[in-house]
Amino acid sequence: MSILSVLFVLFLNNWSWEILSINPYTLCLVWLASLLLFLAIIKKSFNIFGIYLLLMIPILIIQWKTTNNAGLSYMNVTEKHIFTYRKSELPIFTIHIFNKTKTINSALHLANERDFMFNKLEQNFFRSIDLNLYFFGNHPRERAGIREFEKYTFLFLPFFFLGLYRLVTSNIKYPLVSLIIPLILLSFIGQDNPIGPFGLFPFYTATISVGILLTHNKLFSLLQKYK
């Protein structure tokens, strides 16, 4: 039943078929990575997890190469307006002082740019962990110019929470690592990708599968008890 639970999730999620329509090679990679991560979790096998990490290297490279406007320095039209507005909000006497020396003025510009990059890093991070992005097509926070789609049916959400609770309470570090590594990359490059932040596909799939497996085992033990 353990393998059936992960196969059930792999075949019954919209994300798989979106990836298949654009890049079948990537789908094979993320499916295999999902299976390996799931097996590493339930068997608590460091060797299987090591193979998973090696497989994540090409997946994250593809994620980086196929993501549009990858980089913290990129600004769309809206972000440029916000950036310009922040600079214009400086007090007049401060602008007068800073304009007297080019060195201080360039330092001010650099500080504003660093502030923008930090804000964008933070924004990318929280967008990447937003459950709406995965279970509800990012509704009601759809982004202009980025195609949003429901990656997993919302019916999987309770199993995700159950699986996440199980992983946290069992003190297995593999899922945490499988979450953090793609998140680091996505925080820098964003999610402007036609098939979304698929570097996190194995983490979500494995976590949902653990929840389904746990539910099955509980129901089976109850049926056995009352037979």
N, C-alpha and C positions, 0 to 999 in steps of 0.2 A: 504493500500500500504506500510505502514511503515514496517510491519512484512515481507511482500513479498520481500522487498529489502534486508533484512538481510538473509532471506532464499535463495534468489538468489545467494548471495555471498557464503554462506555456502556450497551449492551444486555444485557450478561451480568454485571451486578452487582445484588445484592439492594437496594442503597440506592436506585437509581433508582425501583424499583417501590414501595418504601415511601414515597418522596416523592410519587410519582404518586397514591397512594391517599389522601393527605392534602391535598396542594396542587399540582395540575398546573402552575400558573403558576410556582411555585418550581422545579419540575423543568425547565421550559423555560429558565429563567434559568441554572441551574447547568450544564445541558448546553451551552448556548451559551458560557458562561464557560469550560468545560472545553475546548471546541473552539478557542476563541481563545487560551487559554494554551498549548495543545499546538502550535498553528501559530506562535505567537510564539517558542516554544522552538526548534522545528526550523528555522524561517526566520531566527531571531535578529532579529526585527522589533520595533523599539521602538513603531512605530505601532500594530501589532496588540495589543501589550501595553498600550498606553494605552487602547484600547477595552475591553480586559479589565478594567482597573482601574475604569473608569467603570461597567461592568456589575456590579462587585463591591459598589458602593455600595448599590443596592436589596437585594442578597442579604444583606449584613451587617445592614441595617436589619430585614429580615424575621427573620433569626436572633435579633436582640436582642428584637424585639417578641413572638416566639413562644416564647421560652425562659422557663420557669417559675422563680420565685424568683431572678430575675436581680439580682445585686448581691452584693458582698462582705460586707455587713452582715447578710444573711439567715442564720439559724441554724436547722437542723432540731433535733429532740428530742435526738438523740445529740450533736450539736455543742454544744447548750446545756449538757448534762451535763458535757462535757469542759471547757467554758469555766468553769462554776461550780466544778468540781473544781480547776482550776488556781489559781483565786482562793483557795480554801480551803487550798491547800498552802503559803501564805505562813507564815513563822514567827510564833508567837503574839506575840512582843515587837514584831515589825514591824507586825502588825495593830493592836496597842495604840497604837503611836506614830502610825500613819496615821489612826486613828480620832479622834485629838485635834484634828485640823484638817480641815475640810471640803475645803479647797483641795488638800491633799496626797492626801486620799482620792479625790477626783474625778480627780486626775492619775493615780493608780494605776489607777483603772477605765479611763481613757482609754488608758493604756499597754497594759493587758490586751486592750482592744478592738482596738487597732492590731496587736497581736501576732496575734490571731485572724484579722484581715483579711489580714495578710501570709501567714499559713499557708494560708488559703483560696485566695489568689491563686496561691501555689506549687502547691497541690493541683490547682487547675483547670488550670494550665499542663501539669503532667505527665500528667494524665488526657487532655488533648487530644492529646498526642503519643504516647500509649500505643498501639502497634500492635495489641494485643489488642482494643481498642475497634473497630477497623476490619476485622480479618481473622478474629477468633474470637469475636465477640459479647461481648467483654469478659470471657470466661471465663479464669481462675476468679475474677475480681474483679467479679462482678455486683453492682450497687447496688440497694438496696431502694427501691421506689417509682419507679424509672426503667426503662422498657422497653428491654432490650438486644436487639440483633439483629446478625447477621453482615452487614456492609455490602459486603464483597468476599469472594469465595471465597478460601480459603487458597492455592489454586493460583496466584493472582495475586501472592502474596508474593515469590517469587523474581524476578519481573519488576519488582516495585516496587524491590527492592534493586538490581537491575541498572540500572534507570532512574535511581535516586538516585545511584548511583556515576557514571553517565555525566554527569549534570547537575553534580555536584561537580567532576569532572575537566575538564569542558569550560569551567568558569569562567563559566557563564551566570548572571546575577544574578536573572533573572525568577522562577525557581522559589522562590528564597529569599524574595523580596518577597511572592510569592503564599502562602507559608507563614506569614510573620511577621505580616502584616496581620490575617488571621482569628484567629491565635493570641492576639494582643493583646486582641481583643474577647472571645474565649472564656475567657481567663484572668480576666476581670472578671465575666462573667455565668455561667460554668459550661456544662454540657451537658444540663441537665434539659429536654430538648426531645424531643417524640415522634418526630422524624425525625433526631435527633442533631446533631452539629456540622457541618451541611452547608456552612458557609462554607469548609471544607477539602475539599469534594468535588472542585472543579477541580484542586487540587494533587495529590491522590492519583490521580485519574483520568489526568491528564496524565503523571505520573511512571510509572505502570504502562504507559501507552501507549508511552512512550519506550522502556521496557524490552522490550516486545513487538516494536516496530519494529526495535530493535537486534538482537534475537535472529533475527528474520526475515532481516535484511540479512546477518548472519554466516552463517546456514545457506545462504542463496542463493549467497553468494560461494564457500562450500565446495563446493556442488554444481556450480557453474560451473567450479571449479578441477579437479575430478575427472571431468569429462565427457570 
